[in-house]
Amino acid sequence: MFSRRSTRQTLLVLLTAALLLTACNVGATPAPTLDVNAMSTALVGTTIAQLSVQYTQTALAMPTNTPAPTQTQVVLPTIALPTLDTSGAASPTLDAAALPTFSFVNTPVTGGSAATQAPVVLPTSQGAQPTASFNDACNSLAFEGDATIPDGTVLAPGTNFVKQWAVKNTGNCTWDDGYTLVYIGGTKPDLDPVNFKFTQKSDFVAPGQGINLGVTLTTPCTPGKYNGTWRMQSDNGYYFGTPLSVYVEVTEKCK
């Protein structure tokens, strides 16, 4: 009898406690459930927002580009070309007086021996007709032919010989003291060349006079073909007249 009563009292106490606990939780906000997808979305949005702010601050901190200077356009002058007249009118004639003129003046030797000038080897003209070139009104020389030792003459080695040219003074000035027949170049070894100076009155050549003008030379001891060229030089240092040349051949050696 006592046992049943105790059991009933215990159940009643437990039921009363359960009712009290339930009454205490009435009106309380239920615990929210954890939404994993919502958390992931929020995390991604927060990360993107932070990166956007970071890139914006970086872009503001970078220096701005300086625009390249613009190039100034250079306007070139235009040249108007003459148009072709198709109306059949006569073509304009060229005024020769408006064209520039050219003159060639010999340059005087201004120091040193004339024999040190750059060699110029020019063959003399052969034939009956005299030639004249590189002349002016005062100083002019015409070559008329070889007086001695024609070109191509074979000579023994170590031989002294006199080469003469028949020339004529075709200018209006006398070849007198100060005029020189100057060696201007030839082969090496050379013909032991010399210059001829007009120092004696017997050597002077008046305008229109013809003479045999020559120099004394020596053939080398080595076989070969040799040549040399001379030219007249006035008393003021100018070259004039046709170059005068000699061509000889040596076929043996000196003994």
Secondary structure as GFF3:
##gff-version 3
##sequence-region A 1 255
A	DSSP	alpha_helix	2	25	.	.	.	ID=ss1
A	DSSP	alpha_helix	36	61	.	.	.	ID=ss2
A	DSSP	three_ten_helix	96	98	.	.	.	ID=ss3
A	DSSP	three_ten_helix	114	116	.	.	.	ID=ss4
A	DSSP	beta_strand	131	132	.	.	.	ID=ss5
A	DSSP	beta_strand	141	146	.	.	.	ID=ss6
A	DSSP	beta_strand	153	155	.	.	.	ID=ss7
A	DSSP	beta_strand	160	169	.	.	.	ID=ss8
A	DSSP	beta_strand	180	186	.	.	.	ID=ss9
A	DSSP	beta_strand	196	197	.	.	.	ID=ss10
A	DSSP	three_ten_helix	201	203	.	.	.	ID=ss11
A	DSSP	beta_strand	210	218	.	.	.	ID=ss12
A	DSSP	beta_strand	224	233	.	.	.	ID=ss13
A	DSSP	beta_strand	239	250	.	.	.	ID=ss14
###
